[in-house]
Amino acid sequence: MTLLTAAGAPLSVFGRLPEIFQGLEAALAAQDVPPWTAQLATIVGDPGPAGYADMHPEWSLGTLCSDQDGKLYGKKLRDLRPLVNDLEEQSIIGEIWIKSVLGCTGWPIKSNDVFTGPFGGHTATPILFVGNTYDPVTPIEK
């Protein structure tokens, strides 16, 4: 979760990565990881549900789930297994992305303004899209 946070907000987290990894190395050597985990939560925040609650999940879920047109509402974990597998194939942190999606299983609200395409067209000025295979959010497919 920390690496995802660093990729999404490099100015606020990336500079702390050496300190974080040195702490992890020391915790592993001492076979005492819980204090390091607590320290990590103070540096980058709690990656669990409690930390997510502090970030106003209704705002994130309102956008994420409503844009999916209720496709995930009421789904069970067994129904989501293909999605989990797909996310894991798309990104090295796919299992983390599913955390956000799980909130949509209890989100019954649908948007009246979901754009489903067509995507494409011609513009007066070309648009340059830049990405890479290991982008944790929008990886280029191999």
The 8 nearest C-alpha neighbors of each residue, nearest first, counted from 0:
[[1, 3, 2, 4, 46, 95, 92, 5],
 [0, 2, 4, 3, 5, 43, 46, 12],
 [1, 3, 5, 4, 0, 6, 16, 13],
 [4, 2, 0, 6, 1, 5, 7, 135],
 [3, 5, 1, 7, 2, 6, 8, 0],
 [6, 4, 9, 2, 12, 13, 8, 3],
 [7, 5, 3, 4, 9, 8, 2, 135],
 [6, 8, 4, 5, 9, 3, 136, 135],
 [7, 9, 5, 10, 6, 4, 11, 12],
 [10, 8, 5, 13, 12, 11, 6, 7],
 [11, 9, 8, 12, 13, 14, 5, 7],
 [10, 12, 9, 8, 13, 14, 5, 15],
 [13, 11, 5, 9, 15, 14, 10, 8],
 [14, 12, 9, 5, 15, 16, 10, 11],
 [15, 13, 12, 16, 17, 10, 11, 9],
 [14, 16, 13, 18, 12, 17, 19, 11],
 [15, 17, 19, 13, 18, 14, 20, 12],
 [18, 16, 20, 19, 15, 21, 14, 13],
 [19, 17, 21, 16, 15, 20, 22, 14],
 [18, 20, 16, 22, 17, 21, 15, 23],
 [19, 21, 23, 17, 22, 18, 16, 24],
 [22, 20, 24, 18, 23, 19, 17, 25],
 [21, 23, 25, 19, 20, 24, 26, 18],
 [22, 24, 20, 26, 21, 25, 27, 19],
 [23, 25, 21, 27, 22, 26, 20, 28],
 [26, 24, 28, 22, 23, 27, 29, 21],
 [27, 25, 32, 23, 29, 31, 28, 24],
 [26, 28, 30, 24, 29, 25, 23, 32],
 [27, 29, 25, 30, 26, 24, 31, 23],
 [28, 30, 26, 31, 27, 25, 32, 24],
 [29, 31, 27, 28, 26, 32, 25, 33],
 [32, 30, 26, 29, 33, 27, 34, 35],
 [31, 33, 26, 35, 34, 30, 36, 27],
 [34, 32, 36, 35, 31, 37, 26, 38],
 [35, 33, 37, 36, 32, 38, 31, 26],
 [36, 34, 38, 32, 37, 33, 39, 26],
 [35, 37, 39, 33, 34, 38, 32, 40],
 [36, 38, 34, 40, 35, 39, 33, 41],
 [39, 37, 35, 41, 40, 36, 34, 42],
 [38, 40, 36, 42, 41, 37, 35, 43],
 [39, 41, 44, 45, 37, 38, 42, 43],
 [42, 40, 38, 39, 44, 43, 37, 45],
 [43, 41, 39, 40, 44, 38, 15, 12],
 [44, 42, 40, 41, 39, 1, 45, 12],
 [45, 43, 40, 41, 42, 46, 50, 39],
 [44, 46, 50, 40, 47, 49, 43, 51],
 [47, 45, 50, 44, 0, 51, 48, 40],
 [48, 46, 45, 49, 50, 51, 52, 44],
 [47, 49, 51, 50, 52, 46, 45, 98],
 [48, 50, 52, 51, 47, 45, 53, 46],
 [51, 49, 45, 53, 52, 48, 47, 46],
 [50, 52, 48, 54, 53, 49, 56, 47],
 [51, 53, 49, 50, 54, 55, 56, 48],
 [54, 52, 50, 51, 55, 49, 56, 48],
 [53, 55, 51, 52, 56, 50, 58, 59],
 [56, 54, 57, 53, 52, 58, 51, 59],
 [57, 55, 59, 58, 52, 60, 54, 51],
 [56, 58, 60, 55, 61, 59, 62, 52],
 [59, 57, 61, 56, 60, 55, 62, 54],
 [60, 58, 56, 61, 62, 57, 63, 55],
 [61, 59, 63, 57, 64, 62, 58, 56],
 [60, 62, 58, 59, 57, 65, 64, 63],
 [61, 63, 60, 59, 65, 64, 66, 58],
 [62, 64, 60, 66, 65, 61, 59, 67],
 [65, 63, 103, 67, 60, 66, 62, 61],
 [64, 66, 109, 110, 67, 68, 62, 61],
 [65, 67, 68, 64, 63, 113, 62, 110],
 [68, 66, 64, 65, 69, 70, 63, 71],
 [67, 69, 109, 66, 65, 70, 110, 64],
 [68, 70, 72, 71, 67, 109, 107, 65],
 [71, 69, 68, 72, 67, 64, 74, 103],
 [72, 70, 104, 69, 74, 103, 73, 67],
 [71, 73, 104, 69, 74, 105, 106, 70],
 [72, 74, 104, 105, 71, 75, 107, 106],
 [75, 73, 71, 104, 72, 78, 76, 79],
 [74, 76, 78, 77, 79, 73, 104, 71],
 [75, 77, 79, 78, 80, 74, 101, 104],
 [76, 78, 80, 79, 75, 74, 81, 82],
 [79, 77, 75, 76, 80, 74, 81, 82],
 [78, 80, 76, 82, 77, 81, 83, 75],
 [79, 81, 83, 77, 82, 78, 84, 76],
 [82, 80, 84, 83, 79, 85, 78, 77],
 [83, 81, 85, 79, 84, 80, 86, 97],
 [84, 82, 80, 86, 85, 81, 87, 79],
 [85, 83, 81, 87, 82, 86, 80, 88],
 [84, 86, 82, 88, 83, 87, 81, 89],
 [87, 85, 93, 89, 83, 88, 84, 82],
 [86, 88, 93, 84, 85, 90, 89, 94],
 [87, 89, 85, 86, 90, 84, 93, 91],
 [90, 88, 86, 87, 85, 138, 93, 91],
 [91, 89, 93, 92, 87, 135, 88, 86],
 [90, 92, 93, 87, 135, 89, 133, 88],
 [93, 91, 90, 95, 94, 135, 87, 96],
 [94, 92, 87, 86, 90, 96, 95, 91],
 [93, 95, 92, 97, 96, 87, 83, 86],
 [94, 96, 93, 97, 92, 98, 0, 99],
 [97, 95, 93, 98, 94, 99, 92, 100],
 [96, 98, 100, 99, 95, 94, 101, 83],
 [99, 97, 96, 101, 100, 95, 102, 94],
 [100, 98, 97, 101, 96, 102, 103, 60],
 [99, 101, 97, 102, 103, 98, 96, 104],
 [102, 100, 103, 98, 99, 104, 97, 105],
 [101, 103, 100, 104, 99, 105, 60, 106],
 [104, 102, 106, 64, 105, 101, 100, 71],
 [105, 103, 72, 73, 71, 102, 74, 101],
 [104, 106, 103, 72, 102, 73, 107, 101],
 [105, 107, 103, 104, 108, 72, 64, 102],
 [108, 106, 72, 69, 105, 109, 103, 104],
 [109, 107, 106, 65, 110, 69, 64, 61],
 [110, 108, 65, 68, 69, 107, 111, 66],
 [109, 111, 65, 112, 113, 66, 68, 108],
 [110, 112, 113, 109, 68, 65, 66, 114],
 [111, 113, 110, 114, 66, 109, 65, 68],
 [114, 112, 66, 110, 115, 111, 68, 67],
 [115, 113, 116, 112, 66, 117, 118, 111],
 [114, 116, 113, 117, 118, 66, 112, 67],
 [117, 115, 118, 114, 119, 113, 120, 112],
 [116, 118, 119, 115, 114, 120, 113, 121],
 [117, 119, 116, 120, 115, 114, 121, 122],
 [120, 118, 117, 121, 116, 122, 126, 115],
 [121, 119, 122, 118, 117, 123, 125, 116],
 [120, 122, 123, 119, 125, 124, 126, 118],
 [121, 123, 124, 125, 120, 126, 119, 127],
 [122, 124, 125, 121, 126, 120, 127, 119],
 [123, 125, 122, 126, 121, 127, 120, 128],
 [126, 124, 122, 127, 123, 121, 128, 120],
 [125, 127, 128, 124, 122, 123, 121, 129],
 [128, 126, 129, 125, 124, 130, 122, 121],
 [129, 127, 126, 130, 125, 131, 139, 137],
 [130, 128, 127, 131, 139, 126, 137, 138],
 [131, 129, 139, 128, 134, 138, 132, 137],
 [132, 130, 139, 134, 133, 138, 129, 137],
 [131, 133, 139, 138, 134, 140, 130, 141],
 [134, 132, 138, 131, 135, 90, 91, 139],
 [133, 135, 138, 136, 131, 137, 132, 130],
 [136, 134, 90, 133, 137, 138, 92, 91],
 [137, 135, 134, 138, 90, 7, 133, 96],
 [138, 136, 134, 135, 139, 130, 131, 90],
 [139, 137, 134, 132, 133, 131, 140, 136],
 [138, 140, 132, 131, 141, 137, 130, 133],
 [141, 139, 138, 132, 89, 131, 137, 133],
 [140, 139, 132, 138, 89, 131, 133, 88]]
